[in-house]
Amino acid sequence: MSHTLSIYLFIASGGAVGACLRFFCTSLVDSWFGKALPFGTLAVNIIGSFLLAVLYGFIERGELAEQPYRALIGVGMLGALTTFSTFTIETLTLLENGLWIKALANILLNVCACLLAAWLAVELTKG
């Protein structure tokens, strides 16, 4: 099996686990706190951001090999659990490198552009 194919299989396997975890976690948290606010989504975003930062910390210190763990856990499982974790770690990296303006731009662009895109989609699909 080629190296590239094996990476995609790691991503797919991790993604299946992450998607199931997302459904389980959001359902559980919503059953505890109700749906007045999207607490389930907030919970997976916080958990995913924390776990991705832990994973990258271990990889950076050489305690875990980048492959297959980045593909399996980082991209696959945590990517399916929440893409917010990727946004968080990328923004944190910018901040750690002293790139405050780029970090702020990343935050504003992601939040505002995504809200605008969602609003536009809703407007375009209204009957």
N, CA, C and O atoms as CSV, one atom per row, in Angstrom:
chain,resi,resn,atom,element,x,y,z
A,1,MET,N,N,0.859,-1.174,0.000
A,1,MET,CA,C,0.000,0.000,0.000
A,1,MET,C,C,0.903,1.235,0.000
A,1,MET,O,O,1.891,1.285,0.733
A,2,SER,N,N,0.565,2.219,-0.816
A,2,SER,CA,C,1.402,3.406,-0.891
A,2,SER,C,C,1.275,4.233,0.379
A,2,SER,O,O,0.284,4.161,1.106
A,3,HIS,N,N,2.323,5.025,0.620
A,3,HIS,CA,C,2.352,5.886,1.805
A,3,HIS,C,C,1.179,6.861,1.798
A,3,HIS,O,O,0.551,7.091,2.832
A,4,THR,N,N,0.887,7.431,0.638
A,4,THR,CA,C,-0.208,8.396,0.532
A,4,THR,C,C,-1.545,7.743,0.841
A,4,THR,O,O,-2.366,8.318,1.556
A,5,LEU,N,N,-1.771,6.554,0.313
A,5,LEU,CA,C,-3.024,5.848,0.571
A,5,LEU,C,C,-3.170,5.535,2.055
A,5,LEU,O,O,-4.260,5.670,2.610
A,6,SER,N,N,-2.090,5.120,2.699
A,6,SER,CA,C,-2.175,4.797,4.125
A,6,SER,C,C,-2.518,6.040,4.950
A,6,SER,O,O,-3.249,5.938,5.935
A,7,ILE,N,N,-2.008,7.200,4.568
A,7,ILE,CA,C,-2.358,8.430,5.288
A,7,ILE,C,C,-3.848,8.715,5.150
A,7,ILE,O,O,-4.503,9.086,6.123
A,8,TYR,N,N,-4.390,8.541,3.933
A,8,TYR,CA,C,-5.827,8.761,3.744
A,8,TYR,C,C,-6.659,7.759,4.534
A,8,TYR,O,O,-7.736,8.100,5.024
A,9,LEU,N,N,-6.182,6.548,4.662
A,9,LEU,CA,C,-6.898,5.555,5.472
A,9,LEU,C,C,-6.865,5.922,6.951
A,9,LEU,O,O,-7.853,5.734,7.661
A,10,PHE,N,N,-5.723,6.448,7.421
A,10,PHE,CA,C,-5.655,6.929,8.804
A,10,PHE,C,C,-6.638,8.080,9.015
A,10,PHE,O,O,-7.351,8.113,10.018
A,11,ILE,N,N,-6.676,9.014,8.080
A,11,ILE,CA,C,-7.588,10.155,8.196
A,11,ILE,C,C,-9.039,9.680,8.201
A,11,ILE,O,O,-9.842,10.128,9.019
A,12,ALA,N,N,-9.371,8.772,7.284
A,12,ALA,CA,C,-10.746,8.267,7.201
A,12,ALA,C,C,-11.149,7.526,8.469
A,12,ALA,O,O,-12.258,7.707,8.971
A,13,SER,N,N,-10.257,6.697,8.984
A,13,SER,CA,C,-10.550,5.944,10.217
A,13,SER,C,C,-10.751,6.889,11.392
A,13,SER,O,O,-11.714,6.759,12.148
A,14,GLY,N,N,-9.837,7.837,11.540
A,14,GLY,CA,C,-9.966,8.811,12.623
A,14,GLY,C,C,-11.210,9.663,12.459
A,14,GLY,O,O,-11.874,10.002,13.438
A,15,GLY,N,N,-11.526,10.011,11.207
A,15,GLY,CA,C,-12.713,10.820,10.941
A,15,GLY,C,C,-14.001,10.115,11.336
A,15,GLY,O,O,-14.923,10.742,11.857
A,16,ALA,N,N,-14.064,8.818,11.090
A,16,ALA,CA,C,-15.256,8.051,11.476
A,16,ALA,C,C,-15.431,8.073,12.997
A,16,ALA,O,O,-16.539,8.246,13.503
A,17,VAL,N,N,-14.324,7.895,13.711
A,17,VAL,CA,C,-14.375,7.924,15.180
A,17,VAL,C,C,-14.771,9.319,15.664
A,17,VAL,O,O,-15.612,9.462,16.552
A,18,GLY,N,N,-14.155,10.349,15.071
A,18,GLY,CA,C,-14.439,11.730,15.480
A,18,GLY,C,C,-15.882,12.132,15.243
A,18,GLY,O,O,-16.485,12.809,16.076
A,19,ALA,N,N,-16.444,11.718,14.105
A,19,ALA,CA,C,-17.840,12.043,13.814
A,19,ALA,C,C,-18.777,11.388,14.820
A,19,ALA,O,O,-19.739,12.004,15.279
A,20,CYS,N,N,-18.489,10.144,15.156
A,20,CYS,CA,C,-19.301,9.445,16.170
A,20,CYS,C,C,-19.149,10.106,17.537
A,20,CYS,O,O,-20.130,10.264,18.263
A,21,LEU,N,N,-17.920,10.492,17.889
A,21,LEU,CA,C,-17.686,11.186,19.163
A,21,LEU,C,C,-18.433,12.511,19.213
A,21,LEU,O,O,-18.996,12.880,20.244
A,22,ARG,N,N,-18.433,13.225,18.085
A,22,ARG,CA,C,-19.140,14.506,18.035
A,22,ARG,C,C,-20.627,14.302,18.313
A,22,ARG,O,O,-21.216,15.018,19.123
A,23,PHE,N,N,-21.223,13.335,17.647
A,23,PHE,CA,C,-22.640,13.068,17.852
A,23,PHE,C,C,-22.912,12.668,19.298
A,23,PHE,O,O,-23.858,13.157,19.915
A,24,PHE,N,N,-22.082,11.777,19.837
A,24,PHE,CA,C,-22.250,11.318,21.213
A,24,PHE,C,C,-22.110,12.475,22.195
A,24,PHE,O,O,-22.964,12.664,23.061
A,25,CYS,N,N,-21.036,13.249,22.065
A,25,CYS,CA,C,-20.767,14.338,23.015
A,25,CYS,C,C,-21.837,15.425,22.958
A,25,CYS,O,O,-22.329,15.871,23.994
A,26,THR,N,N,-22.197,15.853,21.737
A,26,THR,CA,C,-23.208,16.912,21.644
A,26,THR,C,C,-24.557,16.429,22.166
A,26,THR,O,O,-25.269,17.182,22.830
A,27,SER,N,N,-24.911,15.186,21.872
A,27,SER,CA,C,-26.178,14.645,22.386
A,27,SER,C,C,-26.170,14.577,23.907
A,27,SER,O,O,-27.153,14.935,24.555
A,28,LEU,N,N,-25.063,14.118,24.472
A,28,LEU,CA,C,-24.948,14.001,25.923
A,28,LEU,C,C,-25.019,15.371,26.605
A,28,LEU,O,O,-25.781,15.564,27.553
A,29,VAL,N,N,-24.219,16.313,26.111
A,29,VAL,CA,C,-24.194,17.653,26.721
A,29,VAL,C,C,-25.542,18.342,26.550
A,29,VAL,O,O,-26.025,18.986,27.481
A,30,ASP,N,N,-26.155,18.218,25.381
A,30,ASP,CA,C,-27.470,18.824,25.178
A,30,ASP,C,C,-28.523,18.205,26.091
A,30,ASP,O,O,-29.446,18.894,26.524
A,31,SER,N,N,-28.396,16.911,26.389
A,31,SER,CA,C,-29.362,16.285,27.296
A,31,SER,C,C,-29.154,16.781,28.728
A,31,SER,O,O,-30.107,16.832,29.506
A,32,TRP,N,N,-27.934,17.142,29.079
A,32,TRP,CA,C,-27.656,17.665,30.420
A,32,TRP,C,C,-28.104,19.118,30.575
A,32,TRP,O,O,-28.693,19.485,31.592
A,33,PHE,N,N,-27.821,19.944,29.560
A,33,PHE,CA,C,-28.017,21.392,29.702
A,33,PHE,C,C,-29.138,21.956,28.849
A,33,PHE,O,O,-29.444,23.144,28.949
A,34,GLY,N,N,-29.755,21.139,28.017
A,34,GLY,CA,C,-30.808,21.629,27.139
A,34,GLY,C,C,-30.220,22.290,25.910
A,34,GLY,O,O,-29.006,22.306,25.702
A,35,LYS,N,N,-31.120,22.836,25.099
A,35,LYS,CA,C,-30.683,23.419,23.837
A,35,LYS,C,C,-30.925,24.922,23.773
A,35,LYS,O,O,-31.027,25.488,22.685
A,36,ALA,N,N,-31.018,25.570,24.931
A,36,ALA,CA,C,-31.213,27.015,24.941
A,36,ALA,C,C,-30.032,27.716,24.271
A,36,ALA,O,O,-30.206,28.729,23.594
A,37,LEU,N,N,-28.866,27.184,24.458
A,37,LEU,CA,C,-27.650,27.595,23.760
A,37,LEU,C,C,-26.993,26.321,23.245
A,37,LEU,O,O,-27.213,25.250,23.811
A,38,PRO,N,N,-26.190,26.408,22.182
A,38,PRO,CA,C,-25.558,25.198,21.644
A,38,PRO,C,C,-24.372,24.734,22.494
A,38,PRO,O,O,-23.223,24.773,22.056
A,39,PHE,N,N,-24.676,24.296,23.711
A,39,PHE,CA,C,-23.620,23.868,24.638
A,39,PHE,C,C,-22.876,22.630,24.146
A,39,PHE,O,O,-21.688,22.471,24.430
A,40,GLY,N,N,-23.565,21.747,23.407
A,40,GLY,CA,C,-22.905,20.561,22.872
A,40,GLY,C,C,-21.803,20.932,21.896
A,40,GLY,O,O,-20.708,20.372,21.940
A,41,THR,N,N,-22.098,21.882,21.015
A,41,THR,CA,C,-21.091,22.356,20.065
A,41,THR,C,C,-19.953,23.052,20.794
A,41,THR,O,O,-18.784,22.846,20.467
A,42,LEU,N,N,-20.283,23.859,21.763
A,42,LEU,CA,C,-19.257,24.522,22.562
A,42,LEU,C,C,-18.358,23.500,23.241
A,42,LEU,O,O,-17.138,23.664,23.274
A,43,ALA,N,N,-18.955,22.451,23.778
A,43,ALA,CA,C,-18.177,21.414,24.466
A,43,ALA,C,C,-17.207,20.724,23.517
A,43,ALA,O,O,-16.039,20.547,23.863
A,44,VAL,N,N,-17.661,20.329,22.326
A,44,VAL,CA,C,-16.742,19.653,21.402
A,44,VAL,C,C,-15.671,20.605,20.887
A,44,VAL,O,O,-14.543,20.187,20.626
A,45,ASN,N,N,-16.015,21.885,20.740
A,45,ASN,CA,C,-15.000,22.854,20.321
A,45,ASN,C,C,-13.912,23.004,21.384
A,45,ASN,O,O,-12.727,23.056,21.055
A,46,ILE,N,N,-14.303,23.072,22.637
A,46,ILE,CA,C,-13.327,23.197,23.728
A,46,ILE,C,C,-12.503,21.921,23.853
A,46,ILE,O,O,-11.276,21.978,23.942
A,47,ILE,N,N,-13.168,20.780,23.860
A,47,ILE,CA,C,-12.465,19.495,23.985
A,47,ILE,C,C,-11.507,19.293,22.814
A,47,ILE,O,O,-10.349,18.926,23.011
A,48,GLY,N,N,-11.989,19.532,21.604
A,48,GLY,CA,C,-11.157,19.358,20.417
A,48,GLY,C,C,-9.956,20.286,20.403
A,48,GLY,O,O,-8.855,19.867,20.044
A,49,SER,N,N,-10.150,21.540,20.790
A,49,SER,CA,C,-9.044,22.503,20.838
A,49,SER,C,C,-8.001,22.068,21.858
A,49,SER,O,O,-6.800,22.141,21.597
A,50,PHE,N,N,-8.457,21.621,23.010
A,50,PHE,CA,C,-7.540,21.157,24.055
A,50,PHE,C,C,-6.753,19.942,23.577
A,50,PHE,O,O,-5.529,19.900,23.697
A,51,LEU,N,N,-7.467,18.949,23.031
A,51,LEU,CA,C,-6.802,17.710,22.609
A,51,LEU,C,C,-5.840,17.929,21.445
A,51,LEU,O,O,-4.785,17.297,21.395
A,52,LEU,N,N,-6.186,18.816,20.505
A,52,LEU,CA,C,-5.285,19.083,19.391
A,52,LEU,C,C,-4.012,19.776,19.879
A,52,LEU,O,O,-2.919,19.477,19.398
A,53,ALA,N,N,-4.151,20.690,20.823
A,53,ALA,CA,C,-2.973,21.354,21.379
A,53,ALA,C,C,-2.090,20.359,22.130
A,53,ALA,O,O,-0.864,20.444,22.051
A,54,VAL,N,N,-2.694,19.418,22.856
A,54,VAL,CA,C,-1.926,18.376,23.544
A,54,VAL,C,C,-1.180,17.519,22.517
A,54,VAL,O,O,0.012,17.258,22.675
A,55,LEU,N,N,-1.879,17.083,21.467
A,55,LEU,CA,C,-1.257,16.275,20.425
A,55,LEU,C,C,-0.072,17.003,19.794
A,55,LEU,O,O,1.008,16.430,19.650
A,56,TYR,N,N,-0.273,18.258,19.421
A,56,TYR,CA,C,0.801,19.013,18.782
A,56,TYR,C,C,1.956,19.257,19.746
A,56,TYR,O,O,3.112,19.306,19.326
A,57,GLY,N,N,1.660,19.408,21.017
A,57,GLY,CA,C,2.718,19.542,22.014
A,57,GLY,C,C,3.583,18.294,22.071
A,57,GLY,O,O,4.810,18.388,22.095
A,58,PHE,N,N,2.957,17.133,22.093
A,58,PHE,CA,C,3.696,15.868,22.112
A,58,PHE,C,C,4.515,15.689,20.834
A,58,PHE,O,O,5.649,15.213,20.884
A,59,ILE,N,N,3.945,16.067,19.695
A,59,ILE,CA,C,4.669,15.944,18.426
A,59,ILE,C,C,5.857,16.910,18.402
A,59,ILE,O,O,6.954,16.532,17.991
A,60,GLU,N,N,5.644,18.135,18.836
A,60,GLU,CA,C,6.722,19.140,18.841
A,60,GLU,C,C,7.877,18.725,19.753
A,60,GLU,O,O,9.039,18.979,19.434
A,61,ARG,N,N,7.570,18.095,20.875
A,61,ARG,CA,C,8.612,17.647,21.811
A,61,ARG,C,C,9.231,16.318,21.401
A,61,ARG,O,O,10.150,15.830,22.059
A,62,GLY,N,N,8.734,15.734,20.324
A,62,GLY,CA,C,9.278,14.474,19.842
A,62,GLY,C,C,8.808,13.259,20.617
A,62,GLY,O,O,9.377,12.178,20.464
A,63,GLU,N,N,7.771,13.410,21.453
A,63,GLU,CA,C,7.245,12.293,22.225
A,63,GLU,C,C,6.311,11.415,21.391
A,63,GLU,O,O,6.061,10.261,21.741
A,64,LEU,N,N,5.798,11.964,20.292
A,64,LEU,CA,C,4.993,11.206,19.333
A,64,LEU,C,C,5.513,11.526,17.940
A,64,LEU,O,O,5.889,12.662,17.651
A,65,ALA,N,N,5.530,10.515,17.080
A,65,ALA,CA,C,5.900,10.743,15.687
A,65,ALA,C,C,4.781,11.518,14.999
A,65,ALA,O,O,3.601,11.324,15.291
A,66,GLU,N,N,5.170,12.393,14.087
A,66,GLU,CA,C,4.147,13.175,13.392
A,66,GLU,C,C,3.162,12.260,12.656
A,66,GLU,O,O,1.948,12.456,12.726
A,67,GLN,N,N,3.701,11.262,11.953
A,67,GLN,CA,C,2.842,10.294,11.272
A,67,GLN,C,C,2.963,8.958,11.988
A,67,GLN,O,O,4.081,8.531,12.275
A,68,PRO,N,N,1.907,8.309,12.275
A,68,PRO,CA,C,0.563,8.492,11.754
A,68,PRO,C,C,-0.344,9.338,12.653
A,68,PRO,O,O,-1.512,9.548,12.326
A,69,TYR,N,N,0.186,9.829,13.788
A,69,TYR,CA,C,-0.684,10.453,14.788
A,69,TYR,C,C,-1.335,11.747,14.317
A,69,TYR,O,O,-2.495,12.008,14.636
A,70,ARG,N,N,-0.599,12.563,13.559
A,70,ARG,CA,C,-1.190,13.802,13.062
A,70,ARG,C,C,-2.358,13.476,12.139
A,70,ARG,O,O,-3.422,14.085,12.250
A,71,ALA,N,N,-2.168,12.511,11.221
A,71,ALA,CA,C,-3.230,12.147,10.281
A,71,ALA,C,C,-4.401,11.475,10.994
A,71,ALA,O,O,-5.556,11.845,10.780
A,72,LEU,N,N,-4.106,10.496,11.835
A,72,LEU,CA,C,-5.150,9.711,12.495
A,72,LEU,C,C,-5.934,10.531,13.515
A,72,LEU,O,O,-7.164,10.567,13.483
A,73,ILE,N,N,-5.211,11.185,14.419
A,73,ILE,CA,C,-5.874,11.897,15.520
A,73,ILE,C,C,-6.136,13.361,15.184
A,73,ILE,O,O,-7.253,13.851,15.351
A,74,GLY,N,N,-5.098,14.060,14.708
A,74,GLY,CA,C,-5.234,15.498,14.464
A,74,GLY,C,C,-6.175,15.832,13.325
A,74,GLY,O,O,-7.146,16.566,13.509
A,75,VAL,N,N,-5.888,15.294,12.140
A,75,VAL,CA,C,-6.701,15.602,10.964
A,75,VAL,C,C,-7.999,14.788,10.971
A,75,VAL,O,O,-9.078,15.337,10.751
A,76,GLY,N,N,-7.892,13.492,11.222
A,76,GLY,CA,C,-9.061,12.620,11.160
A,76,GLY,C,C,-10.018,12.780,12.321
A,76,GLY,O,O,-11.098,13.351,12.171
A,77,MET,N,N,-9.622,12.275,13.481
A,77,MET,CA,C,-10.535,12.249,14.629
A,77,MET,C,C,-10.924,13.650,15.106
A,77,MET,O,O,-12.109,13.963,15.223
A,78,LEU,N,N,-9.928,14.488,15.378
A,78,LEU,CA,C,-10.252,15.812,15.906
A,78,LEU,C,C,-10.809,16.732,14.824
A,78,LEU,O,O,-11.586,17.642,15.112
A,79,GLY,N,N,-10.402,16.486,13.566
A,79,GLY,CA,C,-10.975,17.253,12.465
A,79,GLY,C,C,-12.456,16.980,12.295
A,79,GLY,O,O,-13.224,17.885,11.969
A,80,ALA,N,N,-12.859,15.745,12.512
A,80,ALA,CA,C,-14.282,15.404,12.434
A,80,ALA,C,C,-15.021,15.811,13.711
A,80,ALA,O,O,-16.198,16.169,13.671
A,81,LEU,N,N,-14.326,15.750,14.824
A,81,LEU,CA,C,-14.942,16.186,16.083
A,81,LEU,C,C,-15.244,17.675,16.015
A,81,LEU,O,O,-16.341,18.109,16.368
A,82,THR,N,N,-14.268,18.458,15.561
A,82,THR,CA,C,-14.453,19.894,15.442
A,82,THR,C,C,-13.363,20.513,14.594
A,82,THR,O,O,-12.179,20.302,14.854
A,83,THR,N,N,-13.750,21.278,13.577
A,83,THR,CA,C,-12.736,22.010,12.816
A,83,THR,C,C,-12.296,23.251,13.579
A,83,THR,O,O,-11.288,23.868,13.236
A,84,PHE,N,N,-13.033,23.611,14.592
A,84,PHE,CA,C,-12.670,24.768,15.408
A,84,PHE,C,C,-11.322,24.558,16.072
A,84,PHE,O,O,-10.597,25.519,16.329
A,85,SER,N,N,-10.976,23.287,16.356
A,85,SER,CA,C,-9.686,23.003,16.981
A,85,SER,C,C,-8.535,23.413,16.070
A,85,SER,O,O,-7.521,23.920,16.549
A,86,THR,N,N,-8.678,23.203,14.770
A,86,THR,CA,C,-7.644,23.614,13.824
A,86,THR,C,C,-7.530,25.128,13.796
A,86,THR,O,O,-6.423,25.665,13.836
A,87,PHE,N,N,-8.649,25.816,13.728
A,87,PHE,CA,C,-8.667,27.277,13.770
A,87,PHE,C,C,-7.976,27.774,15.044
A,87,PHE,O,O,-7.209,28.735,15.000
A,88,THR,N,N,-8.246,27.126,16.164
A,88,THR,CA,C,-7.674,27.530,17.442
A,88,THR,C,C,-6.163,27.358,17.455
A,88,THR,O,O,-5.446,28.275,17.857
A,89,ILE,N,N,-5.663,26.206,17.025
A,89,ILE,CA,C,-4.229,25.952,17.083
A,89,ILE,C,C,-3.491,26.847,16.097
A,89,ILE,O,O,-2.378,27.287,16.388
A,90,GLU,N,N,-4.082,27.127,14.935
A,90,GLU,CA,C,-3.445,28.025,13.976
A,90,GLU,C,C,-3.375,29.440,14.522
A,90,GLU,O,O,-2.362,30.119,14.355
A,91,THR,N,N,-4.438,29.892,15.171
A,91,THR,CA,C,-4.440,31.229,15.768
A,91,THR,C,C,-3.452,31.302,16.923
A,91,THR,O,O,-2.737,32.294,17.062
A,92,LEU,N,N,-3.404,30.270,17.749
A,92,LEU,CA,C,-2.458,30.225,18.859
A,92,LEU,C,C,-1.018,30.269,18.356
A,92,LEU,O,O,-0.175,30.944,18.947
A,93,THR,N,N,-0.736,29.563,17.280
A,93,THR,CA,C,0.609,29.576,16.691
A,93,THR,C,C,0.982,30.983,16.231
A,93,THR,O,O,2.108,31.432,16.448
A,94,LEU,N,N,0.049,31.670,15.605
A,94,LEU,CA,C,0.311,33.054,15.211
A,94,LEU,C,C,0.613,33.917,16.432
A,94,LEU,O,O,1.547,34.719,16.406
A,95,LEU,N,N,-0.162,33.762,17.495
A,95,LEU,CA,C,0.054,34.543,18.725
A,95,LEU,C,C,1.401,34.217,19.357
A,95,LEU,O,O,2.120,35.116,19.793
A,96,GLU,N,N,1.743,32.930,19.407
A,96,GLU,CA,C,3.019,32.527,19.997
A,96,GLU,C,C,4.212,33.067,19.213
A,96,GLU,O,O,5.290,33.273,19.771
A,97,ASN,N,N,4.012,33.294,17.922
A,97,ASN,CA,C,5.077,33.842,17.083
A,97,ASN,C,C,5.051,35.370,17.035
A,97,ASN,O,O,5.762,35.987,16.241
A,98,GLY,N,N,4.227,35.968,17.890
A,98,GLY,CA,C,4.170,37.424,17.983
A,98,GLY,C,C,3.457,38.090,16.820
A,98,GLY,O,O,3.594,39.297,16.619
A,99,LEU,N,N,2.708,37.329,16.063
A,99,LEU,CA,C,2.007,37.862,14.893
A,99,LEU,C,C,0.577,38.238,15.283
A,99,LEU,O,O,-0.390,37.659,14.789
A,100,TRP,N,N,0.468,39.213,16.173
A,100,TRP,CA,C,-0.805,39.607,16.757
A,100,TRP,C,C,-1.813,40.091,15.717
A,100,TRP,O,O,-2.994,39.751,15.787
A,101,ILE,N,N,-1.345,40.885,14.756
A,101,ILE,CA,C,-2.264,41.418,13.746
A,101,ILE,C,C,-2.788,40.282,12.863
A,101,ILE,O,O,-3.972,40.251,12.529
A,102,LYS,N,N,-1.910,39.352,12.488
A,102,LYS,CA,C,-2.358,38.207,11.688
A,102,LYS,C,C,-3.316,37.327,12.483
A,102,LYS,O,O,-4.282,36.804,11.928
A,103,ALA,N,N,-3.054,37.161,13.777
A,103,ALA,CA,C,-3.953,36.364,14.619
A,103,ALA,C,C,-5.327,37.020,14.696
A,103,ALA,O,O,-6.350,36.348,14.559
A,104,LEU,N,N,-5.348,38.319,14.913
A,104,LEU,CA,C,-6.617,39.049,14.980
A,104,LEU,C,C,-7.344,38.986,13.640
A,104,LEU,O,O,-8.560,38.801,13.591
A,105,ALA,N,N,-6.587,39.142,12.554
A,105,ALA,CA,C,-7.189,39.045,11.220
A,105,ALA,C,C,-7.769,37.646,11.008
A,105,ALA,O,O,-8.863,37.505,10.463
A,106,ASN,N,N,-7.045,36.622,11.434
A,106,ASN,CA,C,-7.532,35.247,11.303
A,106,ASN,C,C,-8.841,35.058,12.068
A,106,ASN,O,O,-9.778,34.443,11.559
A,107,ILE,N,N,-8.901,35.577,13.268
A,107,ILE,CA,C,-10.118,35.464,14.084
A,107,ILE,C,C,-11.283,36.184,13.408
A,107,ILE,O,O,-12.355,35.611,13.217
A,108,LEU,N,N,-11.058,37.440,13.052
A,108,LEU,CA,C,-12.138,38.235,12.458
A,108,LEU,C,C,-12.591,37.679,11.111
A,108,LEU,O,O,-13.787,37.597,10.831
A,109,LEU,N,N,-11.619,37.297,10.279
A,109,LEU,CA,C,-11.980,36.759,8.964
A,109,LEU,C,C,-12.752,35.449,9.087
A,109,LEU,O,O,-13.756,35.257,8.401
A,110,ASN,N,N,-12.295,34.547,9.955
A,110,ASN,CA,C,-12.987,33.269,10.110
A,110,ASN,C,C,-14.399,33.455,10.643
A,110,ASN,O,O,-15.351,32.897,10.098
A,111,VAL,N,N,-14.534,34.231,11.698
A,111,VAL,CA,C,-15.855,34.401,12.307
A,111,VAL,C,C,-16.778,35.190,11.381
A,111,VAL,O,O,-17.901,34.763,11.115
A,112,CYS,N,N,-16.314,36.328,10.894
A,112,CYS,CA,C,-17.179,37.180,10.070
A,112,CYS,C,C,-17.483,36.553,8.711
A,112,CYS,O,O,-18.629,36.576,8.262
A,113,ALA,N,N,-16.472,35.998,8.057
A,113,ALA,CA,C,-16.700,35.395,6.733
A,113,ALA,C,C,-17.621,34.185,6.831
A,113,ALA,O,O,-18.473,33.980,5.966
A,114,CYS,N,N,-17.455,33.382,7.882
A,114,CYS,CA,C,-18.323,32.204,8.041
A,114,CYS,C,C,-19.753,32.616,8.350
A,114,CYS,O,O,-20.693,32.022,7.821
A,115,LEU,N,N,-19.931,33.615,9.192
A,115,LEU,CA,C,-21.279,34.106,9.470
A,115,LEU,C,C,-21.906,34.694,8.209
A,115,LEU,O,O,-23.084,34.464,7.936
A,116,LEU,N,N,-21.125,35.452,7.442
A,116,LEU,CA,C,-21.631,36.023,6.202
A,116,LEU,C,C,-21.995,34.931,5.204
A,116,LEU,O,O,-23.044,35.002,4.563
A,117,ALA,N,N,-21.141,33.923,5.066
A,117,ALA,CA,C,-21.419,32.824,4.136
A,117,ALA,C,C,-22.694,32.075,4.534
A,117,ALA,O,O,-23.509,31.733,3.678
A,118,ALA,N,N,-22.860,31.822,5.824
A,118,ALA,CA,C,-24.058,31.123,6.297
A,118,ALA,C,C,-25.306,31.973,6.060
A,118,ALA,O,O,-26.335,31.459,5.620
A,119,TRP,N,N,-25.219,33.270,6.351
A,119,TRP,CA,C,-26.349,34.167,6.121
A,119,TRP,C,C,-26.706,34.195,4.642
A,119,TRP,O,O,-27.881,34.128,4.279
A,120,LEU,N,N,-25.676,34.295,3.780
A,120,LEU,CA,C,-25.899,34.328,2.346
A,120,LEU,C,C,-26.575,33.040,1.869
A,120,LEU,O,O,-27.492,33.086,1.049
A,121,ALA,N,N,-26.124,31.901,2.379
A,121,ALA,CA,C,-26.726,30.622,2.000
A,121,ALA,C,C,-28.198,30.563,2.408
A,121,ALA,O,O,-29.044,30.093,1.647
A,122,VAL,N,N,-28.491,31.041,3.610
A,122,VAL,CA,C,-29.890,31.071,4.071
A,122,VAL,C,C,-30.719,31.970,3.168
A,122,VAL,O,O,-31.826,31.601,2.774
A,123,GLU,N,N,-30.203,33.137,2.840
A,123,GLU,CA,C,-30.931,34.072,1.970
A,123,GLU,C,C,-31.150,33.488,0.574
A,123,GLU,O,O,-32.224,33.639,-0.009
A,124,LEU,N,N,-30.129,32.825,0.047
A,124,LEU,CA,C,-30.235,32.264,-1.296
A,124,LEU,C,C,-31.205,31.088,-1.372
A,124,LEU,O,O,-31.773,30.810,-2.428
A,125,THR,N,N,-31.390,30.403,-0.249
A,125,THR,CA,C,-32.253,29.208,-0.272
A,125,THR,C,C,-33.654,29.481,0.261
A,125,THR,O,O,-34.465,28.562,0.378
A,126,LYS,N,N,-33.940,30.733,0.584
A,126,LYS,CA,C,-35.312,31.052,1.007
A,126,LYS,C,C,-36.250,30.914,-0.169
A,126,LYS,O,O,-35.932,31.280,-1.300
A,127,GLY,N,N,-37.423,30.372,0.137
A,127,GLY,CA,C,-38.402,30.126,-0.933
A,127,GLY,C,C,-39.184,31.289,-1.363
A,127,GLY,O,O,-40.026,31.171,-2.254
